[in-house]
Amino acid sequence: MASCFDDYEIEDIEYSRIKGHPLIASVLKPKSLLDGSCTPGRLPVLVFWHGGGFVVGHRLHEAWWPDWLIEYATLQNAIIVAPDYRLMPEASGADILDDVEAFWTWLSACLSSHAETGLWKAQPDLQRILCVGQSSGGCMAVGSALLKPEVGIKAVVSLYAPLYPHVPDFTVPRPRRIMGTMPPSPGQAEARIRNYMKQKTGNVRTAGDAAGMWDLLLCLLQQGRLTYLWTARPDSRLDAVSLLLQAKTLPSLWVIHGEDDSVIPPRCSSLFLDQVKASLPCTPVLMSSLKGEHNFDVSLTLETDWLREGCQFLSKFW
């Protein structure tokens, strides 16, 4: 069966370890390096933070990787780096951000030397990093730029992320249809959440089956619990808006959000972007707000005008 990663050779590398559990980043190297069709040299780096409501998913869950993003990376002969991170509710938002910082420390200090010892035929150009995050991963992408400015990320892409989480539609419990599915009643949803919380152990979890855990995620979304879990361990890094107000610069930013998103309200993106424009008006920004549900872009290609134009925007900086 064809894979969206067919044009890449995948190498899994441990970037950190928590309680004996390895945190893995997959490095996707263009196969064109191996067949000689790509000239060896320094290749740009695309970092991708997967989505899943901070609860499900993993770094190489193909169904959620946008076709256009793989296409763009291939055109740029980019090395893709996709890290896993700890997931809620076993972990807190602060734990996840610890992993984000550990990842960037590893990438900055170790990726180039790993390329040399691994005979990659090319070096990652750490002066040309594009950071992309999908859904909850968008918080990690934007957080990366705010928490690690010394990395020098050139551009950030946020795909329908809860960047501004204090929107009532996201935080106030209410029965609602999510991606065509009606979650259990509020009482049943709370019982499902309590049951999972009682059974969870202190183990580290970095992957969650999207199908098997989807009902739990729906319950958490309907009951407005994600923000509560995100802030379970108090930490000043958790509020992206506060970090933004303290920031001196921000890389160019492309924000994409479907107007019909039933998972993350579109205002979570638009309100954050308003704050960027007010606080850091010199930041190049592009907002793509179009008709569509959550994950509406995954099957689109660069034949789509607005995506092609967005990638042209990125190419000015990356």
C-alpha positions in Angstrom: 0.0 0.0 0.0 1.3 3.4 -0.9 2.4 5.7 1.9 2.7 9.4 2.0 6.2 8.9 3.2 7.3 6.8 0.1 9.8 9.5 -1.0 11.6 9.4 2.3 13.8 7.2 4.3 12.7 7.2 7.9 15.1 6.9 10.9 13.8 7.0 14.5 16.0 8.7 17.0 15.6 9.0 20.8 15.8 12.7 21.8 14.9 12.4 25.5 13.9 9.8 28.1 11.3 10.1 30.8 11.0 7.5 33.6 12.8 5.0 31.3 10.5 5.7 28.4 12.2 7.0 25.2 10.8 10.0 23.5 11.3 9.5 19.7 11.7 11.8 16.8 11.4 10.4 13.3 13.8 11.9 10.8 12.6 11.7 7.2 15.4 12.0 4.7 14.6 12.5 1.0 15.3 9.4 -1.0 16.5 11.7 -3.7 19.7 11.9 -1.7 20.3 8.2 -2.1 19.6 8.0 -5.9 21.7 11.1 -6.7 18.8 13.2 -8.1 19.3 15.7 -5.2 22.6 17.5 -4.9 24.2 16.8 -1.5 24.6 19.9 0.7 22.7 21.6 3.4 19.0 20.9 3.3 16.2 22.9 5.0 14.5 21.3 8.0 10.7 21.0 8.5 9.6 20.2 12.1 6.1 18.7 12.4 4.1 18.5 15.7 1.2 16.1 15.3 -2.3 16.8 16.5 -4.8 14.8 18.4 -6.2 17.0 21.2 -3.1 16.4 23.3 -4.6 13.0 23.9 -4.4 10.8 20.8 -2.2 10.4 17.8 1.5 9.9 17.2 4.3 11.4 15.1 3.7 9.2 11.9 -0.1 8.9 12.0 -0.5 9.2 8.2 -4.2 9.9 8.1 -3.6 13.3 9.6 -0.5 14.4 7.6 -1.6 17.0 5.0 -0.8 15.9 1.4 0.1 19.5 0.5 2.7 19.7 3.3 4.5 16.5 2.2 4.4 17.9 -1.4 5.9 21.2 -0.3 8.6 19.5 1.8 9.5 17.3 -1.2 9.7 20.3 -3.6 12.1 21.9 -1.1 14.2 18.8 -0.6 13.6 19.2 3.1 14.5 16.9 5.9 11.4 16.4 8.0 11.7 15.8 11.8 8.5 14.6 13.5 8.7 14.3 17.3 6.4 12.4 19.7 5.7 14.0 23.1 3.9 12.9 26.3 0.1 12.9 26.0 -2.7 13.9 28.4 -4.3 13.1 30.7 -1.3 11.0 31.9 0.8 14.1 31.3 0.1 17.8 31.9 0.6 20.7 29.6 3.8 21.6 31.5 5.1 18.1 30.9 4.4 18.5 27.2 6.3 21.8 27.0 9.2 20.2 28.9 9.3 17.7 26.0 9.1 20.5 23.4 12.1 22.2 25.0 14.0 18.9 25.3 13.4 18.3 21.6 14.9 21.6 20.5 17.9 21.2 22.8 18.5 17.8 21.1 17.9 19.1 17.6 20.3 22.0 18.0 23.0 20.0 19.7 22.8 16.6 18.1 21.1 16.5 14.7 24.1 17.7 12.7 26.6 15.3 14.3 24.1 12.5 13.9 23.9 13.3 10.2 27.7 13.1 10.0 28.1 9.8 11.8 25.1 8.4 9.9 26.5 9.2 6.5 23.4 11.0 5.4 25.1 12.6 2.3 23.7 15.9 3.4 23.6 18.2 6.4 20.5 19.7 8.0 20.5 23.4 7.6 19.6 24.6 11.1 19.5 28.1 9.9 16.4 27.2 7.8 13.8 25.7 10.0 10.1 25.7 9.3 7.9 24.6 12.3 4.5 23.3 11.6 1.8 22.1 14.1 -1.5 20.6 13.4 -4.5 21.1 15.8 -3.1 20.7 19.3 0.4 20.5 17.7 -0.1 24.1 16.6 0.3 25.1 20.2 3.7 23.3 20.2 4.7 25.0 17.0 3.9 28.5 18.2 5.2 27.6 21.6 8.5 26.5 20.1 9.0 30.0 18.5 8.1 31.8 21.8 10.0 29.6 24.2 13.1 28.9 22.1 13.8 32.1 20.1 17.5 31.3 20.0 16.8 28.4 17.7 16.0 30.9 15.0 12.9 29.3 13.5 12.2 31.1 10.2 8.5 30.5 9.8 5.6 28.8 11.7 2.4 27.2 10.4 -0.5 26.7 12.7 -3.3 24.4 11.5 -6.6 24.9 13.3 -5.0 25.1 16.7 -6.4 26.3 20.1 -3.9 29.1 20.3 -6.3 31.4 22.2 -8.0 28.8 24.4 -10.2 31.1 26.5 -13.1 31.0 24.0 -16.4 29.9 25.6 -17.2 27.5 22.8 -14.0 25.7 23.7 -14.1 25.8 27.5 -17.8 25.8 28.5 -19.4 22.3 28.8 -22.3 21.8 26.4 -23.8 19.0 24.3 -22.6 19.5 20.7 -21.9 17.6 17.6 -18.2 17.1 16.9 -17.1 16.1 13.4 -20.5 14.6 12.7 -20.7 12.6 15.9 -22.8 13.4 19.0 -20.8 12.5 22.1 -22.5 10.8 25.1 -24.8 12.9 27.3 -22.9 15.2 29.7 -23.5 12.7 32.6 -22.2 9.8 30.6 -19.3 11.8 29.3 -18.2 12.8 32.8 -18.5 9.1 33.9 -16.3 8.1 30.9 -13.7 10.7 31.9 -13.7 9.7 35.6 -13.4 6.0 34.7 -10.3 6.7 32.5 -8.7 9.0 35.1 -9.1 6.3 37.8 -7.5 3.6 35.6 -4.6 5.6 34.3 -1.3 4.9 35.8 1.8 7.0 36.2 3.3 5.5 33.1 4.5 7.7 30.2 2.2 7.5 27.1 3.4 9.0 23.8 0.9 7.5 21.4 -2.9 7.0 21.5 -4.9 5.1 19.0 -7.2 7.6 17.2 -10.0 5.1 16.8 -9.8 3.4 20.1 -9.5 6.6 22.2 -11.7 8.8 20.0 -14.7 8.5 22.4 -12.6 9.8 25.3 -11.4 12.8 23.3 -15.0 13.6 22.3 -16.0 13.5 25.9 -13.2 15.8 26.9 -14.0 18.2 24.2 -17.7 18.3 25.0 -17.1 18.8 28.7 -14.5 21.6 28.1 -11.8 19.7 29.9 -8.8 20.1 27.7 -7.8 23.5 29.1 -8.2 22.1 32.6 -5.9 19.2 31.8 -3.4 21.5 30.0 -3.1 23.6 33.1 -3.1 20.7 35.7 0.5 21.6 36.7 0.8 25.4 37.0 3.5 26.8 34.7 4.1 30.3 33.3 4.8 28.8 29.8 1.2 27.5 29.4 -0.3 30.8 28.3 0.8 31.5 24.8 -0.8 35.0 24.9 1.2 35.9 27.9 4.4 34.6 26.2 3.5 36.6 23.2 3.1 39.8 25.2 6.7 39.3 26.5 8.2 38.4 23.2 10.4 40.8 21.3 10.1 39.0 17.9 8.1 36.2 16.3 8.8 34.3 13.1 6.6 34.8 10.1 3.3 33.1 10.8 0.7 31.3 8.6 -2.5 30.4 10.4 -5.0 28.1 8.7 -8.5 27.4 10.1 -11.7 26.0 8.7 -14.8 28.2 9.3 -16.9 25.2 10.1 -14.5 23.6 12.6 -16.5 21.7 15.2 -13.5 20.7 17.3 -11.5 24.0 17.7 -13.5 27.2 17.3 -12.1 29.4 14.6 -11.9 32.3 17.0 -9.1 30.4 18.8 -6.9 31.3 15.8 -8.3 34.7 14.8 -8.1 36.1 18.3 -4.5 35.0 18.7 -3.6 36.5 15.4 -5.3 39.8 16.4 -3.0 39.7 19.5 0.1 39.1 17.3 -0.8 42.1 15.1 -1.3 44.3 18.1 1.8 43.2 20.1 4.3 42.5 17.3 3.0 44.5 14.3 6.2 43.9 12.3 5.6 40.1 12.2 4.7 38.9 8.7 1.3 37.1 9.0 -1.1 35.3 6.7 -4.5 34.1 7.8 -6.3 31.5 5.6 -9.9 31.2 6.8 -12.0 29.0 4.5 -15.1 26.8 4.5 -14.2 23.5 6.0 -14.2 21.2 9.1 -11.3 20.3 11.3 -8.5 18.7 9.3 -10.2 20.0 6.1 -6.9 20.4 4.3 -5.4 16.9 4.7 -6.3 15.6 1.2 -5.6 18.9 -0.6 -2.5 19.4 -2.8 -0.6 22.4 -4.1 -2.9 22.5 -7.0 -5.2 24.4 -4.6 -4.6 28.1 -5.2 -4.7 29.3 -1.6 -2.3 26.6 -0.4 0.1 27.3 -3.3 0.0 31.0 -2.4 0.6 30.2 1.3 3.6 28.2 0.5 4.9 31.0 -1.6 4.5 33.2 1.5 6.6 30.7 3.5 9.3 30.5 0.9 10.1 34.2 1.4 11.4 33.3 4.8 12.3 29.6 4.8 
